[in-house]
Amino acid sequence: MDASGVNGAESEAVAAEYSKKVHTGDASEGRLDMVPFPPPVSQQVKRIVFTGGPYGGKTEALSRVAERLRSMGLQVFIVPDIANLMTNAGAGLKQFTDEHRIAWVEHKLRMQMTTESALIRVAEASNRASIVLLDGGCLDSAALCNAEEWKVALGRIPAGERELLDRYDAVVHLETIALAVDLENEWPKAGDFPEFDPSLFCTKGKAIELDKRLCEVWRAHPRFTTVKNPPGGLEVKIQHAVSEICHFLGVMSPGLFKLQFLIDPSVLDQELRMEWVQGFIDTFDVEITFLAGSNSTSNDFVVRRVGRTFCEADSFARCTKRVTPATPKINPDPVVLPCALHLGPAELGPPSNPVPLPPHSPPGRHMNNALKLVSTESLITRKEYNDLIVSQTMNEGKTLHITRRCFCYKHQWFKLDDYKEVHIVILEVEVPTKTTEPQFPKWLQPHIKKKVTGTPDEVQYQPYKLAGGTDGQSPTLSLSGSVSTG
């Protein structure tokens, strides 16, 4: 069908034909090419490590992977960065004595192993397909000390280097952005991010050195892969990291582009109530609260994903989206992404099978349009979320309550968002190219009112606008995260 939707007599004909099939018990055509939830993933708990030097995108990649897998009905556990936990507790790695440094590495290893084992046992006891994502693994400790200190610390725990490596099913190394920055003044400084502790910042040289050491200690893993810094920037890098994990687990990878459509709310009371349709759709609630200072060109918001059962915990994230002037940059030669994670759990494949990155501008100096979108996303704790919500209540923060339904049809990923406050339903479809026309299930076709992406009305359906934001600024962040001047 045409991307603009089904209209008039054609819509009535499709609806009548499909209704007849449903009421006569012949809905098999609508079931074709839909994937049941959760997808078929091995019941064995999968353990995946994210590692790499500073500013490599680990935090955002971990958050995006977790959201992707949870939206597929999979159970996801996250092991936080143990080094940060110890530092925040007052036990940071200080350069006092060699023995102090060895003791710190030893007890970080013990804490890491205990935390991992506890979450894995809980996952196993749930009898559900579960994924454990780790913000750094045991062998990260080897990069924080010299070889002699590591040998001593390792001798104090009941595991060797091979055992520590074999604890994990896959390792994804996100290369530090320092390797892609040519000028020293482009490297982030403490003053650039006042919300962060200045002590967390390191020089560009130290970031590169740590990144290389982390790469060396993990390289022996059979499913080790490095995600390099592509010309497309952090967003393309994160997409590739997410795709690597999806390929490894044998589930659908995200599309590079997203298209939005306005849907008639009647679909909620008709087709979505049919029992057979519900078996192919994963449903959960999402709350988005915009923080003080947000406007059309700068969104700062927190997201709460409500657990679907009493046993499933809520998850929380803080996101920012800002439109900034694009700066001239030098595009390097085309690169390829070394890939060790392949089409499914049963296939290892060679550890350096090259996967080309998407097409990009030719090498040379150019302007990346007049504007660019900068977005970040990171996981936060329940306490951090609650503190932000309390402060926004005092500042009249705007909140959207959304019921989100996700499903897969003909190798396309669909996300159907029902915005409760405004009674608007938006469908998002992931596609591989901007010109790809999505294919819709027959039960959904009669309810498609119009295409939103790329139209003058697009800005009216962005979450900030739907939450009641009215600052009259232009350009605007669109629903799909692109920049619009409408």
For each residue, the residues with C-beta under 8 A, 3 or more apart:
1: 5 6 440 445 448
2: 5 6 437
3: 259 261 437 438 451
4: 7 450 451
5: 1 2 11 261 445 448 449 450 451
6: 1 2 10 11 14 445 446 448
7: 4 10 11
8: 11 12
9: 12 13
10: 6 7 13 14
11: 5 6 7 8 14 15 446
12: 8 9 15 16 446
13: 9 10 16 17
14: 6 10 11 17 18 442 445 446
15: 11 12 18 19 446
16: 12 13 19 20
17: 13 14 20 21
18: 14 15 21 22 30 442 443 445 446
19: 15 16 22 23
20: 16 17 23 24
21: 17 18 24 26 27 29 30
22: 18 19 25 26 27 30 274 443
23: 19 20
24: 20 21
25: 22
26: 21 22 29
27: 21 22 30 31 274 276 443
28: 31 32
29: 21 26 32 442
30: 18 21 22 27 34 277 441 442 443
31: 27 28 34 276 280
32: 28 29
33: 409 410 411
34: 30 31 280 407 408 409 441
35: 39 252 280 407 408 409
36: 39 279 280
37: 72 73 279 280 281 282 406 407
38: 41 72 73 74 128 129 282
39: 35 36 72 73 74 250 251 252 408
40: 250
41: 38 46 74 129 131 249 250 251 345
42: 46 129 345
43: 127 128 129
44:
45: 120 123 124 130 131 132
46: 41 42 130 131 132 169 170 248 249 345
47: 116 120 132 134 167 168 169 170
48: 65 131 132 133 134 168 169 170 171 172 245 248
49: 134 136 137 168 170 171 172 218
50: 58 61 62 133 134 135 136 172 174 241
51: 58 136 137 140 171 172 173 174 214 218
52: 56 57 58 173 174 175 176 211 214
53: 56 175 176 178 207 208 210 211 212 214
54: 176 178 201 202 207 210 211
55: 176 177 178 188 207
56: 52 53 174 175 176 177 211
57: 52 60 61 174 177 234 237 238 241
58: 50 51 52 61 62 135 136 174
59: 62 63 135 378 379
60: 57 63 64 234 238 376 377 378
61: 50 57 58 64 65 172 174 227 237 238 241 242
62: 50 58 59 65 66 78 133 135 379
63: 59 60 66 67 317 377 378 379
64: 60 61 67 68 238 241 242 377
65: 48 61 62 68 69 133 241 242 245
66: 62 63 69 70 76 78 133 315 379
67: 63 64 70 71 305 315 317
68: 64 65 71 72 242 245 246 254
69: 65 66 72 74 76 131 245 249 251
70: 66 67 73 74 75 76 284 305 315
71: 67 68 282 284 404 406 415
72: 37 38 39 68 69 251 252 282 406
73: 37 38 39 70 282
74: 38 39 41 69 70 129 130 131 251
75: 70 123 126 128 129 130 131 312
76: 66 69 70 130 131 132 133
77: 119 120 122 123 130 131 132 133
78: 62 66 132 133 134 135 379
79: 82 112 115 116 119 132 133 134 135
80: 84 85 135
81: 84 85 135 136
82: 79 85 86 108 111 112 115 136
83: 86 87 93 108 136 140 144
84: 80 81 87 88
85: 80 81 82 88 89 111
86: 82 83 89 91 92 93 104 107 108 111
87: 83 84 90 91 92 93
88: 84 85
89: 85 86
90: 87
91: 86 87 104
92: 86 87
93: 83 86 87 101 104 144
94: 100
95: 101
96: 100 101
97: 100 101
98: 101 102 149
99: 102 103
100: 94 96 97 103 104
101: 93 95 96 97 98 104 105 145 149
102: 98 99 105 106 145 149 152 153
103: 99 100 106 107 153
104: 86 91 93 100 101 107 108
105: 101 102 108 109 141 144 145 149 150 153
106: 102 103 109 110 153 156 157
107: 86 103 104 110 111
108: 82 83 86 104 105 111 112 141
109: 105 106 112 113 138 141 153 154 157 164
110: 106 107 113 114 157
111: 82 85 86 107 108 114 115
112: 79 82 108 109 115 116 136 137 138 141
113: 109 110 116 117 138 157 159 167
114: 110 111 117 118
115: 79 82 111 112 118 119
116: 47 79 112 113 119 120 132 134 138 167
117: 113 114 120 121
118: 114 115 121 122
119: 77 79 115 116 122 123 132
120: 45 47 77 116 117 123 124 132
121: 117 118 124 125
122: 77 118 119 125 126
123: 45 75 77 119 120 126 128 130 132
124: 45 120 121 127 130
125: 121 122
126: 75 122 123 130 311
127: 43 124
128: 38 43 75 123
129: 38 41 42 43 74 75
130: 45 46 74 75 76 77 123 124 126
131: 41 45 46 48 69 74 75 76 77 249
132: 45 46 47 48 76 77 78 79 116 119 120 123
133: 48 50 62 65 66 76 77 78 79
134: 47 48 49 50 78 79 116 137 168
135: 50 58 59 62 78 79 80 81
136: 49 50 51 58 81 82 83 112 140
137: 49 51 112 134 140 164 167 168 171 218
138: 109 112 113 116 141 159 164 167
139: 142 143 161 164 165 217 218
140: 51 83 136 137 143 144 214 217
141: 105 108 109 112 138 144 145 150 153
142: 139 145 150 161 213 217
143: 139 140 210 213 214 216 217
144: 83 93 105 140 141
145: 101 102 105 141 142 149 150 153
146: 149 150
147: 150 151
148: 151 152
149: 98 101 102 105 145 146 152 153
150: 105 141 142 145 146 147 153 154
151: 147 148 154 155
152: 102 148 149 155 156
153: 102 103 105 106 109 141 145 149 150 156 157
154: 109 150 151 157 159 160 161
155: 151 152
156: 106 152 153
157: 106 109 110 113 153 154
158:
159: 113 138 154 163 164
160: 154 163 164
161: 139 142 154 164 165
162: 165 166
163: 159 160 166 167
164: 109 137 138 139 159 160 161 167
165: 139 161 162 168 218 220 221
166: 162 163
167: 47 113 116 137 138 163 164
168: 47 48 49 134 137 165 171 221
169: 46 47 48 223 248
170: 46 47 48 49 221 223 224 225 245 248 340 341
171: 48 49 51 137 168 218 221 223 224 225
172: 48 49 50 51 61 225 227 241 244 245 341
173: 51 52 214 215 218 224 225 226 227
174: 50 51 52 56 57 58 61 226 227 237 241
175: 52 53 56 179 180 211 226 227 228 229
176: 52 53 54 55 56 179 207 208 210 211
177: 55 56 57 180 181 229 234
178: 53 54 55 181 187 204 207 208 211
179: 175 176 208 211 229
180: 175 177 229 332
181: 177 178 186 187 204
182: 186 330
183: 186 187
184: 187 204
185:
186: 181 182 183
187: 178 181 183 184 203 204 207
188: 55 192 193 201
189: 192 201
190: 193 196 198 201
191: 194
192: 188 189
193: 188 190 196
194: 191
195:
196: 190 193 200 201
197: 200
198: 190 201
199:
200: 196 197
201: 54 188 189 190 196 198
202: 54 206 207 210
203: 187 206 207
204: 178 181 184 187 207 208
205: 208 209
206: 202 203 209 210
207: 53 54 55 176 178 187 202 203 204 210 211
208: 53 176 178 179 204 205 211 212
209: 205 206 212 213
210: 53 54 143 176 202 206 207 213 214
211: 52 53 54 56 175 176 178 179 207 208 214 215
212: 53 208 209 215 216
213: 142 143 209 210 216 217
214: 51 52 53 140 143 173 210 211 217 218
215: 173 211 212 218 219 226
216: 143 212 213 219
217: 139 140 142 143 213 214
218: 49 51 137 139 165 171 173 214 215 221 224
219: 215 216 224
220: 165 224
221: 165 168 170 171 218 224
222: 340 348 351
223: 169 170 171 248 340 341 348 351
224: 170 171 173 218 219 220 221 340 351
225: 170 171 172 173 244 337 338 339 340 341 351
226: 173 174 175 215 338
227: 61 172 173 174 175 237 240 241 244 337
228: 175 237 335 337 338
229: 175 177 179 180 237
230: 233 236 237 240 335 337 357 360
231: 236 331 332 334 335 357 360 361
232: 235 236 237 357 358 360
233: 230 236 237
234: 57 60 177 237 238
235: 232 238 239 375
236: 230 231 232 233 239 240 357 358
237: 57 61 174 227 228 229 230 232 233 234 240 241
238: 57 60 61 64 234 235 241 242
239: 235 236 242 243 254 256
240: 227 230 236 237 243 244 337 355 357
241: 50 57 61 64 65 172 174 227 237 238 244 245
242: 61 64 65 68 238 239 245 246 253 254
243: 239 240 246 247 253 254
244: 172 225 227 240 241 247 248 339 341
245: 48 65 68 69 170 172 241 242 248 249 341
246: 68 242 243 249 251 252 253 254
247: 243 244 250 253 339 341 342 343 344
248: 46 48 169 170 223 244 245 341 342 344 345
249: 41 46 69 131 245 246 344 345
250: 39 40 41 247 343 344 345
251: 39 41 69 72 74 246
252: 35 39 72 246 408 411 413
253: 242 243 246 247
254: 68 239 242 243 246 413 430
255: 258 412 413 429 430 431 432
256: 239 358 430 431 432 433
257: 430 431 432 433 434 436
258: 255 428 429 430 431 453 480 481
259: 3 428 429 431 438 451 453 480
260: 426 427 428 429 451 452 453 458 461 479 480
261: 3 5 426 427 429 448 449 450 451 452 453
262: 424 425 426 427 448 449 450 451 452 461
263: 267 416 425 426 427 444 447 448 449
264: 267 425 446 447 448 449
265: 268 269 418 423 424 425
266: 269 270 447
267: 263 264 270 271 272 416 425 444 447
268: 265 272 273 418 425
269: 265 266 272 273
270: 266 267 273 274
271: 267 274 277 443 444 447
272: 267 268 269 277 278 281 405
273: 268 269 270 277 278
274: 22 27 270 271 277 278 443
275: 278 279
276: 27 31 279 280
277: 30 271 272 273 274 280 281 443
278: 272 273 274 275 281 283
279: 36 37 275 276
280: 31 34 35 36 37 276 277 407 408
281: 37 272 277 278 405 406 407
282: 37 38 71 72 73 405 406 407
283: 278 308 403 404 405
284: 70 71 305 306 307 308 403 404
285: 305 306 401 402 403 404
286: 303 304 305 306 401 402 403 404 417
287: 303 304 306 399 400 401 402
288: 301 302 303 399 400 402 463 467
289: 301 302 304 388 389 392 397 398 399 400
290: 294 299 300 301 392 397 398 399 463 464 467 469
291: 294 300 301 302 388 392 397
292: 391 392 395 397
293: 298 300
294: 290 291 298 299 300 301 398 464 469
295: 298 299 464 469 471 473
296: 459 462 464 465 469 471 472 473 474 475 476 477
297: 322 323 473 475 476 477
298: 293 294 295 320 321 322 323
299: 290 294 295 319 320 321 322 463 464 477
300: 290 291 293 294 318 319 320
301: 288 289 290 291 294 318 319 320 463
302: 288 289 291 316 317 318 319 380 385 388 389
303: 286 287 288 316 317 318 319
304: 286 287 289 314 315 316 385
305: 67 70 284 285 286 314 315 316 317
306: 284 285 286 287 314
307: 284 310 311 312 313 314 315
308: 283 284 312
309: 312
310: 307
311: 126 307
312: 75 307 308 309
313: 307
314: 304 305 306 307 382
315: 66 67 70 304 305 307 379
316: 302 303 304 305 379 380 381 382 384 385
317: 63 67 302 303 305 377 378 379 380
318: 300 301 302 303 377 378 380 384 388
319: 299 300 301 302 303 375 376 377
320: 298 299 300 301 374 375 376 377
321: 298 299 373 374 375 477 481
322: 297 298 299 373 374 375
323: 297 298 371 372 373 374 475 476 477 483
324: 371 372 374
325: 370 371 372
326: 367 368 369 370 371 372
327: 368
328: 365 366 367
329: 365 366 368
330: 182 363 364 365
331: 231 360 361 362 363 364 366
332: 180 231 335 363
333: 363
334: 231 356 357 360
335: 228 230 231 332 357
336: 354 355 356 357
337: 225 227 228 230 240 354 355 356 357
338: 225 226 228 351 352 353 354
339: 225 244 247 342 349 352 353 354 355
340: 170 222 223 224 225 348 349 350 351 352 353
341: 170 172 223 225 244 245 247 248
342: 247 248 339 347 348 349 353
343: 247 250 347
344: 247 248 249 250 347
345: 41 42 46 248 249 250
346:
347: 342 343 344
348: 222 223 340 342
349: 339 340 342 353
350: 340 353
351: 222 223 224 225 338 340
352: 338 339 340
353: 338 339 340 342 349 350
354: 336 337 338 339
355: 240 336 337 339
356: 334 336 337
357: 230 231 232 236 240 334 335 336 337 360
358: 232 236 256
359:
360: 230 231 232 331 334 357
361: 231 331 364 366 368
362: 331
363: 330 331 332 333
364: 330 331 361
365: 328 329 330
366: 328 329 331 361
367: 326 328 370
368: 326 327 329 361 372
369: 326 372 483
370: 325 326 367
371: 323 324 325 326 475 483
372: 323 324 325 326 368 369 483
373: 321 322 323 477 481 482 483
374: 320 321 322 323 324
375: 235 319 320 321 322 481
376: 60 319 320
377: 60 63 64 317 318 319 320
378: 59 60 63 317 318
379: 59 62 63 66 78 315 316 317
380: 302 316 317 318 384 385 388
381: 316 384 385
382: 314 316 385 386
383: 386 387
384: 316 318 380 381 387 388
385: 302 304 316 380 381 382 388 389
386: 382 383 389 390
387: 383 384 390 391
388: 289 291 302 318 380 384 385 391 392
389: 289 302 385 386 392 393 397
390: 386 387 393 394
391: 292 387 388 394 395 397
392: 289 290 291 292 388 389 395 396 397
393: 389 390 396 397
394: 390 391
395: 292 391 392
396: 392 393
397: 289 290 291 292 389 391 392 393
398: 289 290 294 464 467 468 469
399: 287 288 289 290 467
400: 287 288 289 419 420 421 463 466 467
401: 285 286 287 419 420 421
402: 285 286 287 288 417 418 419 420
403: 283 284 285 286 417 418 420
404: 71 283 284 285 286 415 416 417 418
405: 272 281 282 283 415 416 417 418
406: 37 71 72 281 282 413 414 415 416
407: 34 35 37 280 281 282 414 416
408: 34 35 39 252 280 411 412 413 414
409: 33 34 35 412 414 439 440 441
410: 33 439
411: 33 252 408
412: 255 408 409 429 430 431 438 439
413: 252 254 255 406 408 429 430
414: 406 407 408 409 427 428 429 430
415: 71 404 405 406 427 428 429
416: 263 267 404 405 406 407 425 426 427 428
417: 286 402 403 404 405 425 426 427 428
418: 265 268 402 403 404 405 424 425
419: 400 401 402 422 423 424 425 426 466
420: 400 401 402 403 423
421: 400 401 466 467
422: 419 466
423: 265 419 420
424: 262 265 418 419 461 466
425: 262 263 264 265 267 268 416 417 418 419
426: 260 261 262 263 416 417 419 452 461 479
427: 260 261 262 263 414 415 416 417 444 448
428: 258 259 260 414 415 416 417 479 480
429: 255 258 259 260 261 412 413 414 415 438
430: 254 255 256 257 258 412 413 414
431: 255 256 257 258 259 412 434 436 438
432: 255 256 257 436
433: 256 257 436
434: 257 431
435:
436: 257 431 432 433
437: 2 3
438: 3 259 412 429 431
439: 409 410 412
440: 1 409 444 445 448
441: 30 34 409 444 445
442: 14 18 29 30 445
443: 18 22 27 30 271 274 277
444: 263 267 271 427 440 441 447 448
445: 1 5 6 14 18 440 441 442 448
446: 6 11 12 14 15 18 264
447: 263 264 266 267 271 444
448: 1 5 6 261 262 263 264 427 440 444 445
449: 5 261 262 263 264
450: 4 5 261 262 455
451: 3 4 5 259 260 261 262 454 455
452: 260 261 262 426 455 457 458 461 479
453: 258 259 260 261 458 478 479 480
454: 451 458
455: 450 451 452 458
456: 459 486
457: 452 460 461 486
458: 260 452 453 454 455 461 462 478 479 480 484 486
459: 296 456 462 465 476 478 484 486
460: 457 465
461: 260 262 424 426 452 457 458 465 466 478 479
462: 296 458 459 465 466 476 477 478 479
463: 288 290 299 301 400 466 467 479
464: 290 294 295 296 299 398 467 469 477
465: 296 459 460 461 462 468 469 470 476
466: 400 419 421 422 424 461 462 463
467: 288 290 398 399 400 421 463 464
468: 398 465
469: 290 294 295 296 398 464 465
470: 465
471: 295 296
472: 296
473: 295 296 297 476
474: 296 485 486
475: 296 297 323 371 483 484 485
476: 296 297 323 459 462 465 473 483 484 485 486
477: 296 297 299 321 323 373 462 464 481 482 483 484
478: 453 458 459 461 462 481 482 483 484
479: 260 426 428 452 453 458 461 462 463
480: 258 259 260 428 453 458
481: 258 321 373 375 477 478
482: 373 477 478
483: 323 369 371 372 373 475 476 477 478
484: 458 459 475 476 477 478
485: 474 475 476
486: 456 457 458 459 474 476
